[in-house]
Amino acid sequence: MARICPISGKRPVKGNHIWRSGKAKKKGGIGTHVTAITKRRFFPNLQSVKVVLPSGEVKRIRVAASVIKAGLITKAAPRTWKKAA
């Protein structure tokens, strides 16, 4: 399953994890120095939600939290009926 939001198009982005050593000059040291840089990925905050699609169909999709906060989707109402025994 791809880590991509179908509404906003948010996807993982590349970045770096930077290791620093030493004490900051403000705190009485001689300054910090970069000792290593490694690659890393930043993932979008995907949440699984039941959504009412424009066709009226209720479906569970994974969307970014920012999409939910912005109100770009309509959440499905919780079900009220009980299963038959």
MODELLER restraints for C-alpha pairs under 7 A, 6 or more apart:
rsr = mdl.restraints
at = mdl.atoms
rsr.add(forms.Gaussian(group=physical.xy_distance, feature=features.Distance(at['CA:3:A'], at['CA:11:A']), mean=6.03, stdev=0.5))
rsr.add(forms.Gaussian(group=physical.xy_distance, feature=features.Distance(at['CA:3:A'], at['CA:12:A']), mean=6.90, stdev=0.5))
rsr.add(forms.Gaussian(group=physical.xy_distance, feature=features.Distance(at['CA:4:A'], at['CA:10:A']), mean=5.63, stdev=0.5))
rsr.add(forms.Gaussian(group=physical.xy_distance, feature=features.Distance(at['CA:4:A'], at['CA:11:A']), mean=4.60, stdev=0.5))
rsr.add(forms.Gaussian(group=physical.xy_distance, feature=features.Distance(at['CA:5:A'], at['CA:11:A']), mean=6.74, stdev=0.5))
rsr.add(forms.Gaussian(group=physical.xy_distance, feature=features.Distance(at['CA:5:A'], at['CA:62:A']), mean=6.55, stdev=0.5))
rsr.add(forms.Gaussian(group=physical.xy_distance, feature=features.Distance(at['CA:5:A'], at['CA:63:A']), mean=4.91, stdev=0.5))
rsr.add(forms.Gaussian(group=physical.xy_distance, feature=features.Distance(at['CA:5:A'], at['CA:64:A']), mean=5.77, stdev=0.5))
rsr.add(forms.Gaussian(group=physical.xy_distance, feature=features.Distance(at['CA:6:A'], at['CA:63:A']), mean=6.64, stdev=0.5))
rsr.add(forms.Gaussian(group=physical.xy_distance, feature=features.Distance(at['CA:7:A'], at['CA:63:A']), mean=6.86, stdev=0.5))
rsr.add(forms.Gaussian(group=physical.xy_distance, feature=features.Distance(at['CA:8:A'], at['CA:67:A']), mean=6.93, stdev=0.5))
rsr.add(forms.Gaussian(group=physical.xy_distance, feature=features.Distance(at['CA:10:A'], at['CA:44:A']), mean=6.34, stdev=0.5))
rsr.add(forms.Gaussian(group=physical.xy_distance, feature=features.Distance(at['CA:11:A'], at['CA:43:A']), mean=6.74, stdev=0.5))
rsr.add(forms.Gaussian(group=physical.xy_distance, feature=features.Distance(at['CA:11:A'], at['CA:44:A']), mean=6.05, stdev=0.5))
rsr.add(forms.Gaussian(group=physical.xy_distance, feature=features.Distance(at['CA:12:A'], at['CA:41:A']), mean=6.26, stdev=0.5))
rsr.add(forms.Gaussian(group=physical.xy_distance, feature=features.Distance(at['CA:12:A'], at['CA:42:A']), mean=5.46, stdev=0.5))
rsr.add(forms.Gaussian(group=physical.xy_distance, feature=features.Distance(at['CA:12:A'], at['CA:43:A']), mean=4.54, stdev=0.5))
rsr.add(forms.Gaussian(group=physical.xy_distance, feature=features.Distance(at['CA:12:A'], at['CA:44:A']), mean=6.16, stdev=0.5))
rsr.add(forms.Gaussian(group=physical.xy_distance, feature=features.Distance(at['CA:13:A'], at['CA:41:A']), mean=5.64, stdev=0.5))
rsr.add(forms.Gaussian(group=physical.xy_distance, feature=features.Distance(at['CA:13:A'], at['CA:42:A']), mean=5.31, stdev=0.5))
rsr.add(forms.Gaussian(group=physical.xy_distance, feature=features.Distance(at['CA:13:A'], at['CA:43:A']), mean=6.82, stdev=0.5))
rsr.add(forms.Gaussian(group=physical.xy_distance, feature=features.Distance(at['CA:14:A'], at['CA:40:A']), mean=6.11, stdev=0.5))
rsr.add(forms.Gaussian(group=physical.xy_distance, feature=features.Distance(at['CA:14:A'], at['CA:41:A']), mean=4.70, stdev=0.5))
rsr.add(forms.Gaussian(group=physical.xy_distance, feature=features.Distance(at['CA:14:A'], at['CA:42:A']), mean=6.36, stdev=0.5))
rsr.add(forms.Gaussian(group=physical.xy_distance, feature=features.Distance(at['CA:15:A'], at['CA:39:A']), mean=6.02, stdev=0.5))
rsr.add(forms.Gaussian(group=physical.xy_distance, feature=features.Distance(at['CA:15:A'], at['CA:40:A']), mean=5.35, stdev=0.5))
rsr.add(forms.Gaussian(group=physical.xy_distance, feature=features.Distance(at['CA:15:A'], at['CA:41:A']), mean=5.78, stdev=0.5))
rsr.add(forms.Gaussian(group=physical.xy_distance, feature=features.Distance(at['CA:16:A'], at['CA:37:A']), mean=6.31, stdev=0.5))
rsr.add(forms.Gaussian(group=physical.xy_distance, feature=features.Distance(at['CA:16:A'], at['CA:38:A']), mean=5.60, stdev=0.5))
rsr.add(forms.Gaussian(group=physical.xy_distance, feature=features.Distance(at['CA:16:A'], at['CA:39:A']), mean=4.64, stdev=0.5))
rsr.add(forms.Gaussian(group=physical.xy_distance, feature=features.Distance(at['CA:16:A'], at['CA:40:A']), mean=5.36, stdev=0.5))
rsr.add(forms.Gaussian(group=physical.xy_distance, feature=features.Distance(at['CA:17:A'], at['CA:37:A']), mean=5.70, stdev=0.5))
rsr.add(forms.Gaussian(group=physical.xy_distance, feature=features.Distance(at['CA:17:A'], at['CA:38:A']), mean=5.32, stdev=0.5))
rsr.add(forms.Gaussian(group=physical.xy_distance, feature=features.Distance(at['CA:17:A'], at['CA:39:A']), mean=6.18, stdev=0.5))
rsr.add(forms.Gaussian(group=physical.xy_distance, feature=features.Distance(at['CA:17:A'], at['CA:40:A']), mean=6.22, stdev=0.5))
rsr.add(forms.Gaussian(group=physical.xy_distance, feature=features.Distance(at['CA:18:A'], at['CA:34:A']), mean=6.88, stdev=0.5))
rsr.add(forms.Gaussian(group=physical.xy_distance, feature=features.Distance(at['CA:18:A'], at['CA:36:A']), mean=6.07, stdev=0.5))
rsr.add(forms.Gaussian(group=physical.xy_distance, feature=features.Distance(at['CA:18:A'], at['CA:37:A']), mean=4.66, stdev=0.5))
rsr.add(forms.Gaussian(group=physical.xy_distance, feature=features.Distance(at['CA:18:A'], at['CA:38:A']), mean=6.74, stdev=0.5))
rsr.add(forms.Gaussian(group=physical.xy_distance, feature=features.Distance(at['CA:19:A'], at['CA:34:A']), mean=5.82, stdev=0.5))
rsr.add(forms.Gaussian(group=physical.xy_distance, feature=features.Distance(at['CA:19:A'], at['CA:35:A']), mean=5.68, stdev=0.5))
rsr.add(forms.Gaussian(group=physical.xy_distance, feature=features.Distance(at['CA:19:A'], at['CA:36:A']), mean=5.21, stdev=0.5))
rsr.add(forms.Gaussian(group=physical.xy_distance, feature=features.Distance(at['CA:19:A'], at['CA:37:A']), mean=6.30, stdev=0.5))
rsr.add(forms.Gaussian(group=physical.xy_distance, feature=features.Distance(at['CA:20:A'], at['CA:32:A']), mean=6.17, stdev=0.5))
rsr.add(forms.Gaussian(group=physical.xy_distance, feature=features.Distance(at['CA:20:A'], at['CA:33:A']), mean=5.38, stdev=0.5))
rsr.add(forms.Gaussian(group=physical.xy_distance, feature=features.Distance(at['CA:20:A'], at['CA:34:A']), mean=4.42, stdev=0.5))
rsr.add(forms.Gaussian(group=physical.xy_distance, feature=features.Distance(at['CA:20:A'], at['CA:35:A']), mean=5.58, stdev=0.5))
rsr.add(forms.Gaussian(group=physical.xy_distance, feature=features.Distance(at['CA:21:A'], at['CA:32:A']), mean=5.46, stdev=0.5))
rsr.add(forms.Gaussian(group=physical.xy_distance, feature=features.Distance(at['CA:21:A'], at['CA:33:A']), mean=5.52, stdev=0.5))
rsr.add(forms.Gaussian(group=physical.xy_distance, feature=features.Distance(at['CA:21:A'], at['CA:34:A']), mean=6.55, stdev=0.5))
rsr.add(forms.Gaussian(group=physical.xy_distance, feature=features.Distance(at['CA:21:A'], at['CA:35:A']), mean=6.61, stdev=0.5))
rsr.add(forms.Gaussian(group=physical.xy_distance, feature=features.Distance(at['CA:22:A'], at['CA:31:A']), mean=6.10, stdev=0.5))
rsr.add(forms.Gaussian(group=physical.xy_distance, feature=features.Distance(at['CA:22:A'], at['CA:32:A']), mean=4.46, stdev=0.5))
rsr.add(forms.Gaussian(group=physical.xy_distance, feature=features.Distance(at['CA:22:A'], at['CA:33:A']), mean=6.35, stdev=0.5))
rsr.add(forms.Gaussian(group=physical.xy_distance, feature=features.Distance(at['CA:23:A'], at['CA:29:A']), mean=4.57, stdev=0.5))
rsr.add(forms.Gaussian(group=physical.xy_distance, feature=features.Distance(at['CA:23:A'], at['CA:30:A']), mean=6.42, stdev=0.5))
rsr.add(forms.Gaussian(group=physical.xy_distance, feature=features.Distance(at['CA:23:A'], at['CA:31:A']), mean=5.50, stdev=0.5))
rsr.add(forms.Gaussian(group=physical.xy_distance, feature=features.Distance(at['CA:23:A'], at['CA:32:A']), mean=5.57, stdev=0.5))
rsr.add(forms.Gaussian(group=physical.xy_distance, feature=features.Distance(at['CA:24:A'], at['CA:30:A']), mean=6.61, stdev=0.5))
rsr.add(forms.Gaussian(group=physical.xy_distance, feature=features.Distance(at['CA:24:A'], at['CA:31:A']), mean=4.54, stdev=0.5))
rsr.add(forms.Gaussian(group=physical.xy_distance, feature=features.Distance(at['CA:24:A'], at['CA:32:A']), mean=5.55, stdev=0.5))
rsr.add(forms.Gaussian(group=physical.xy_distance, feature=features.Distance(at['CA:25:A'], at['CA:31:A']), mean=4.78, stdev=0.5))
rsr.add(forms.Gaussian(group=physical.xy_distance, feature=features.Distance(at['CA:44:A'], at['CA:64:A']), mean=6.47, stdev=0.5))
rsr.add(forms.Gaussian(group=physical.xy_distance, feature=features.Distance(at['CA:45:A'], at['CA:64:A']), mean=5.33, stdev=0.5))
rsr.add(forms.Gaussian(group=physical.xy_distance, feature=features.Distance(at['CA:45:A'], at['CA:65:A']), mean=5.77, stdev=0.5))
rsr.add(forms.Gaussian(group=physical.xy_distance, feature=features.Distance(at['CA:46:A'], at['CA:62:A']), mean=5.76, stdev=0.5))
rsr.add(forms.Gaussian(group=physical.xy_distance, feature=features.Distance(at['CA:46:A'], at['CA:63:A']), mean=5.14, stdev=0.5))
rsr.add(forms.Gaussian(group=physical.xy_distance, feature=features.Distance(at['CA:46:A'], at['CA:64:A']), mean=4.34, stdev=0.5))
rsr.add(forms.Gaussian(group=physical.xy_distance, feature=features.Distance(at['CA:46:A'], at['CA:65:A']), mean=6.09, stdev=0.5))
rsr.add(forms.Gaussian(group=physical.xy_distance, feature=features.Distance(at['CA:47:A'], at['CA:62:A']), mean=5.21, stdev=0.5))
rsr.add(forms.Gaussian(group=physical.xy_distance, feature=features.Distance(at['CA:47:A'], at['CA:63:A']), mean=5.45, stdev=0.5))
rsr.add(forms.Gaussian(group=physical.xy_distance, feature=features.Distance(at['CA:47:A'], at['CA:64:A']), mean=6.06, stdev=0.5))
rsr.add(forms.Gaussian(group=physical.xy_distance, feature=features.Distance(at['CA:47:A'], at['CA:65:A']), mean=6.27, stdev=0.5))
rsr.add(forms.Gaussian(group=physical.xy_distance, feature=features.Distance(at['CA:48:A'], at['CA:60:A']), mean=6.55, stdev=0.5))
rsr.add(forms.Gaussian(group=physical.xy_distance, feature=features.Distance(at['CA:48:A'], at['CA:61:A']), mean=5.56, stdev=0.5))
rsr.add(forms.Gaussian(group=physical.xy_distance, feature=features.Distance(at['CA:48:A'], at['CA:62:A']), mean=4.27, stdev=0.5))
rsr.add(forms.Gaussian(group=physical.xy_distance, feature=features.Distance(at['CA:48:A'], at['CA:63:A']), mean=6.47, stdev=0.5))
rsr.add(forms.Gaussian(group=physical.xy_distance, feature=features.Distance(at['CA:49:A'], at['CA:60:A']), mean=5.39, stdev=0.5))
rsr.add(forms.Gaussian(group=physical.xy_distance, feature=features.Distance(at['CA:49:A'], at['CA:61:A']), mean=5.63, stdev=0.5))
rsr.add(forms.Gaussian(group=physical.xy_distance, feature=features.Distance(at['CA:49:A'], at['CA:62:A']), mean=6.22, stdev=0.5))
rsr.add(forms.Gaussian(group=physical.xy_distance, feature=features.Distance(at['CA:50:A'], at['CA:58:A']), mean=6.56, stdev=0.5))
rsr.add(forms.Gaussian(group=physical.xy_distance, feature=features.Distance(at['CA:50:A'], at['CA:59:A']), mean=5.48, stdev=0.5))
rsr.add(forms.Gaussian(group=physical.xy_distance, feature=features.Distance(at['CA:50:A'], at['CA:60:A']), mean=4.19, stdev=0.5))
rsr.add(forms.Gaussian(group=physical.xy_distance, feature=features.Distance(at['CA:50:A'], at['CA:61:A']), mean=6.43, stdev=0.5))
rsr.add(forms.Gaussian(group=physical.xy_distance, feature=features.Distance(at['CA:50:A'], at['CA:75:A']), mean=5.91, stdev=0.5))
rsr.add(forms.Gaussian(group=physical.xy_distance, feature=features.Distance(at['CA:50:A'], at['CA:76:A']), mean=5.56, stdev=0.5))
rsr.add(forms.Gaussian(group=physical.xy_distance, feature=features.Distance(at['CA:51:A'], at['CA:58:A']), mean=5.61, stdev=0.5))
rsr.add(forms.Gaussian(group=physical.xy_distance, feature=features.Distance(at['CA:51:A'], at['CA:59:A']), mean=5.45, stdev=0.5))
rsr.add(forms.Gaussian(group=physical.xy_distance, feature=features.Distance(at['CA:51:A'], at['CA:60:A']), mean=6.02, stdev=0.5))
rsr.add(forms.Gaussian(group=physical.xy_distance, feature=features.Distance(at['CA:51:A'], at['CA:61:A']), mean=6.97, stdev=0.5))
rsr.add(forms.Gaussian(group=physical.xy_distance, feature=features.Distance(at['CA:51:A'], at['CA:73:A']), mean=6.73, stdev=0.5))
rsr.add(forms.Gaussian(group=physical.xy_distance, feature=features.Distance(at['CA:51:A'], at['CA:74:A']), mean=5.81, stdev=0.5))
rsr.add(forms.Gaussian(group=physical.xy_distance, feature=features.Distance(at['CA:51:A'], at['CA:75:A']), mean=4.63, stdev=0.5))
rsr.add(forms.Gaussian(group=physical.xy_distance, feature=features.Distance(at['CA:51:A'], at['CA:76:A']), mean=5.13, stdev=0.5))
rsr.add(forms.Gaussian(group=physical.xy_distance, feature=features.Distance(at['CA:52:A'], at['CA:58:A']), mean=4.58, stdev=0.5))
rsr.add(forms.Gaussian(group=physical.xy_distance, feature=features.Distance(at['CA:52:A'], at['CA:59:A']), mean=6.55, stdev=0.5))
rsr.add(forms.Gaussian(group=physical.xy_distance, feature=features.Distance(at['CA:52:A'], at['CA:74:A']), mean=5.78, stdev=0.5))
rsr.add(forms.Gaussian(group=physical.xy_distance, feature=features.Distance(at['CA:52:A'], at['CA:75:A']), mean=6.06, stdev=0.5))
rsr.add(forms.Gaussian(group=physical.xy_distance, feature=features.Distance(at['CA:52:A'], at['CA:76:A']), mean=5.36, stdev=0.5))
rsr.add(forms.Gaussian(group=physical.xy_distance, feature=features.Distance(at['CA:58:A'], at['CA:76:A']), mean=6.59, stdev=0.5))
